[in-house]
């Protein structure tokens, strides 16, 4: 993709040099090396900057997760928003009506807009593994959010209060870092925040509905961080309490320490492992020794009482 800057009228070598310098400064700031084309003889000199290309979105498979679809959605939006005729449909307020002529677009180019929209919707539908929901995407949507909803519903991964329960089953994969699990938990919580209008009996309002959508607060993230520590190793909570006492007492939120902790999980567990074992050994008796003492006590014969005609060793008959 090229961004072209033009200047009408005559030009001078000084102007060309100034344009070149601005281009080189931009290239250095974004660490790019695009080709620069300047024609000093042209009446309208052009400078072309070639931006990094967005990867073409992958084809969807028959099985997708909410995480994989969210990543695919980001690729789709970034790729097609770079095309002028499609970018207009990704705006926040962009809507259309498939029941009306030209999807309800007005103006001299309404038919062109309708053609561009149909092309975009057909292209999005072509990424599906089959033609099952093509009609829903092309004829039953009113904006881009409704397009994503159709796809999410097809795969059964649209976030609901039911899928929010999957939070506790999140775990580290074999190639995950500790911070990856934390980011998964934050992402899952973010995608399951209650939207506006959610009914909650604890709300003081008469209709018992949320006036605004929930936000992920710092207190919420603190709780997520606590659960994250427990998922890695329940001992980490006590270790973090000892290691970061000063920070936590000063008022620093636990979630602010998450990335620092993630970089030091292994060293923290290793450093406090011996300390933990010694403290347990010094306060708790050995289990085998305790068991043997109990057995000896149980097997000990009762103190013999006096009996008639007792003949002890060394006693006269």
LOSEKOL-330528 format. One record per residue (C-alpha): residue number from 1; x negated, y, z. Coordinates in steps of 0.5 Angstrom, whole numbers, plus 500, padded with zeros to 3 digits. Layout:
# LOSEKOL-330528
(rec NUM,(X,Y,Z));
...
# end
This chain:
# LOSEKOL-330528
(rec 1,(500,500,500));
(rec 2,(497,507,498));
(rec 3,(499,514,501));
(rec 4,(498,519,496));
(rec 5,(496,526,497));
(rec 6,(497,531,492));
(rec 7,(495,539,491));
(rec 8,(498,543,485));
(rec 9,(494,548,482));
(rec 10,(487,549,480));
(rec 11,(482,546,485));
(rec 12,(474,547,487));
(rec 13,(469,543,489));
(rec 14,(469,545,496));
(rec 15,(476,543,496));
(rec 16,(474,536,494));
(rec 17,(469,536,499));
(rec 18,(474,538,504));
(rec 19,(479,532,502));
(rec 20,(473,527,502));
(rec 21,(471,529,509));
(rec 22,(478,528,512));
(rec 23,(479,521,508));
(rec 24,(472,519,511));
(rec 25,(474,522,518));
(rec 26,(480,518,518));
(rec 27,(477,511,515));
(rec 28,(472,512,521));
(rec 29,(478,513,526));
(rec 30,(481,506,524));
(rec 31,(475,502,522));
(rec 32,(477,502,515));
(rec 33,(473,502,508));
(rec 34,(479,503,503));
(rec 35,(477,506,496));
(rec 36,(477,513,495));
(rec 37,(479,516,488));
(rec 38,(478,523,487));
(rec 39,(479,526,480));
(rec 40,(475,533,480));
(rec 41,(478,534,473));
(rec 42,(485,533,474));
(rec 43,(490,539,475));
(rec 44,(493,535,481));
(rec 45,(487,531,485));
(rec 46,(489,525,488));
(rec 47,(487,521,494));
(rec 48,(489,514,495));
(rec 49,(488,510,502));
(rec 50,(489,503,502));
(rec 51,(492,501,509));
(rec 52,(491,494,512));
(rec 53,(496,489,509));
(rec 54,(502,486,513));
(rec 55,(502,479,513));
(rec 56,(507,476,509));
(rec 57,(513,472,514));
(rec 58,(512,465,514));
(rec 59,(518,460,512));
(rec 60,(522,458,518));
(rec 61,(523,451,520));
(rec 62,(529,447,522));
(rec 63,(527,448,530));
(rec 64,(525,454,532));
(rec 65,(524,457,539));
(rec 66,(526,464,542));
(rec 67,(519,466,542));
(rec 68,(517,463,535));
(rec 69,(523,467,532));
(rec 70,(521,474,536));
(rec 71,(514,473,533));
(rec 72,(517,472,526));
(rec 73,(522,478,527));
(rec 74,(516,483,528));
(rec 75,(513,480,522));
(rec 76,(519,481,518));
(rec 77,(520,488,520));
(rec 78,(513,490,519));
(rec 79,(513,487,512));
(rec 80,(519,490,509));
(rec 81,(519,497,513));
(rec 82,(513,498,509));
(rec 83,(517,498,502));
(rec 84,(521,505,501));
(rec 85,(527,502,499));
(rec 86,(528,497,504));
(rec 87,(526,501,510));
(rec 88,(532,505,510));
(rec 89,(536,499,513));
(rec 90,(531,498,519));
(rec 91,(533,505,522));
(rec 92,(536,505,528));
(rec 93,(543,508,526));
(rec 94,(543,504,519));
(rec 95,(550,501,518));
(rec 96,(554,498,512));
(rec 97,(561,495,511));
(rec 98,(561,489,507));
(rec 99,(568,489,506));
(rec 100,(568,496,502));
(rec 101,(565,498,495));
(rec 102,(558,498,495));
(rec 103,(558,496,502));
(rec 104,(561,503,504));
(rec 105,(555,507,502));
(rec 106,(556,514,499));
(rec 107,(553,518,494));
(rec 108,(550,518,487));
(rec 109,(546,512,488));
(rec 110,(550,508,493));
(rec 111,(550,503,488));
(rec 112,(543,503,488));
(rec 113,(543,502,495));
(rec 114,(548,497,495));
(rec 115,(543,493,490));
(rec 116,(537,494,495));
(rec 117,(541,492,501));
(rec 118,(543,485,497));
(rec 119,(536,484,495));
(rec 120,(534,485,502));
(rec 121,(539,480,505));
(rec 122,(538,475,500));
(rec 123,(531,475,501));
(rec 124,(532,474,509));
(rec 125,(536,469,508));
(rec 126,(531,465,503));
(rec 127,(527,464,509));
(rec 128,(532,459,513));
(rec 129,(530,452,512));
(rec 130,(537,451,508));
(rec 131,(543,455,505));
(rec 132,(548,454,511));
(rec 133,(548,461,514));
(rec 134,(546,465,507));
(rec 135,(554,467,507));
(rec 136,(554,470,514));
(rec 137,(547,474,513));
(rec 138,(550,477,506));
(rec 139,(557,478,507));
(rec 140,(558,478,515));
(rec 141,(553,483,518));
(rec 142,(554,490,519));
(rec 143,(546,492,521));
(rec 144,(540,489,522));
(rec 145,(541,487,529));
(rec 146,(547,483,527));
(rec 147,(543,479,522));
(rec 148,(538,477,527));
(rec 149,(544,475,532));
(rec 150,(546,470,526));
(rec 151,(539,467,526));
(rec 152,(539,467,533));
(rec 153,(546,464,534));
(rec 154,(544,459,528));
(rec 155,(538,456,532));
(rec 156,(542,457,539));
(rec 157,(536,461,542));
(rec 158,(540,467,543));
(rec 159,(539,470,550));
(rec 160,(544,468,555));
(rec 161,(545,468,563));
(rec 162,(544,460,562));
(rec 163,(538,461,558));
(rec 164,(535,465,564));
(rec 165,(535,459,568));
(rec 166,(529,456,563));
(rec 167,(525,461,567));
(rec 168,(523,456,572));
(rec 169,(521,451,567));
(rec 170,(516,456,564));
(rec 171,(509,453,565));
(rec 172,(502,453,562));
(rec 173,(500,450,555));
(rec 174,(493,446,555));
(rec 175,(490,452,551));
(rec 176,(493,458,555));
(rec 177,(490,462,559));
(rec 178,(493,464,566));
(rec 179,(495,471,564));
(rec 180,(498,468,558));
(rec 181,(503,465,563));
(rec 182,(504,471,566));
(rec 183,(506,475,560));
(rec 184,(511,469,558));
(rec 185,(514,470,565));
(rec 186,(515,478,564));
(rec 187,(517,477,556));
(rec 188,(523,472,559));
(rec 189,(525,476,564));
(rec 190,(525,482,559));
(rec 191,(529,479,554));
(rec 192,(534,476,559));
(rec 193,(536,483,563));
(rec 194,(543,484,564));
(rec 195,(546,489,558));
(rec 196,(551,495,559));
(rec 197,(558,492,561));
(rec 198,(556,486,565));
(rec 199,(561,484,570));
(rec 200,(558,484,577));
(rec 201,(562,484,583));
(rec 202,(557,487,588));
(rec 203,(557,494,584));
(rec 204,(561,499,587));
(rec 205,(564,502,581));
(rec 206,(572,500,580));
(rec 207,(571,496,574));
(rec 208,(565,492,577));
(rec 209,(561,493,570));
(rec 210,(554,496,569));
(rec 211,(554,503,566));
(rec 212,(547,502,563));
(rec 213,(543,496,561));
(rec 214,(538,493,567));
(rec 215,(531,495,566));
(rec 216,(525,491,569));
(rec 217,(523,495,575));
(rec 218,(516,494,579));
(rec 219,(519,491,584));
(rec 220,(522,486,579));
(rec 221,(515,485,576));
(rec 222,(512,484,583));
(rec 223,(517,478,584));
(rec 224,(515,475,578));
(rec 225,(507,476,580));
(rec 226,(509,472,586));
(rec 227,(512,466,582));
(rec 228,(506,466,577));
(rec 229,(501,465,583));
(rec 230,(505,460,586));
(rec 231,(506,456,579));
(rec 232,(498,456,578));
(rec 233,(497,454,585));
(rec 234,(501,455,592));
(rec 235,(494,457,595));
(rec 236,(493,463,591));
(rec 237,(498,467,595));
(rec 238,(495,466,601));
(rec 239,(488,467,598));
(rec 240,(490,474,594));
(rec 241,(493,476,601));
(rec 242,(486,475,604));
(rec 243,(482,478,598));
(rec 244,(486,484,596));
(rec 245,(488,486,603));
(rec 246,(486,493,602));
(rec 247,(489,494,596));
(rec 248,(496,491,598));
(rec 249,(496,495,604));
(rec 250,(494,502,600));
(rec 251,(501,501,597));
(rec 252,(498,498,590));
(rec 253,(504,494,587));
(rec 254,(502,486,586));
(rec 255,(503,486,579));
(rec 256,(498,491,578));
(rec 257,(493,486,580));
(rec 258,(496,481,576));
(rec 259,(490,481,570));
(rec 260,(485,482,575));
(rec 261,(487,476,579));
(rec 262,(488,472,572));
(rec 263,(480,473,571));
(rec 264,(478,471,577));
(rec 265,(483,465,579));
(rec 266,(478,459,578));
(rec 267,(473,463,582));
(rec 268,(478,465,588));
(rec 269,(480,458,588));
(rec 270,(473,455,588));
(rec 271,(470,460,593));
(rec 272,(476,459,598));
(rec 273,(476,451,597));
(rec 274,(471,450,602));
(rec 275,(473,455,607));
(rec 276,(480,452,607));
(rec 277,(478,445,608));
(rec 278,(473,447,614));
(rec 279,(479,451,618));
(rec 280,(484,445,617));
(rec 281,(478,440,620));
(rec 282,(477,444,626));
(rec 283,(484,445,628));
(rec 284,(487,438,626));
(rec 285,(484,431,628));
(rec 286,(482,426,624));
(rec 287,(489,422,622));
(rec 288,(485,415,622));
(rec 289,(482,417,629));
(rec 290,(489,419,631));
(rec 291,(492,413,629));
(rec 292,(487,408,632));
(rec 293,(488,412,639));
(rec 294,(496,411,638));
(rec 295,(495,403,636));
(rec 296,(490,402,642));
(rec 297,(495,406,647));
(rec 298,(501,401,644));
(rec 299,(497,395,645));
(rec 300,(494,396,652));
(rec 301,(497,391,657));
(rec 302,(501,394,663));
(rec 303,(498,395,670));
(rec 304,(499,388,673));
(rec 305,(503,388,679));
(rec 306,(503,384,685));
(rec 307,(505,377,684));
(rec 308,(506,371,689));
(rec 309,(501,366,689));
(rec 310,(496,370,685));
(rec 311,(490,367,685));
(rec 312,(484,372,683));
(rec 313,(477,371,681));
(rec 314,(473,370,687));
(rec 315,(479,369,692));
(rec 316,(480,363,697));
(rec 317,(485,359,695));
# end
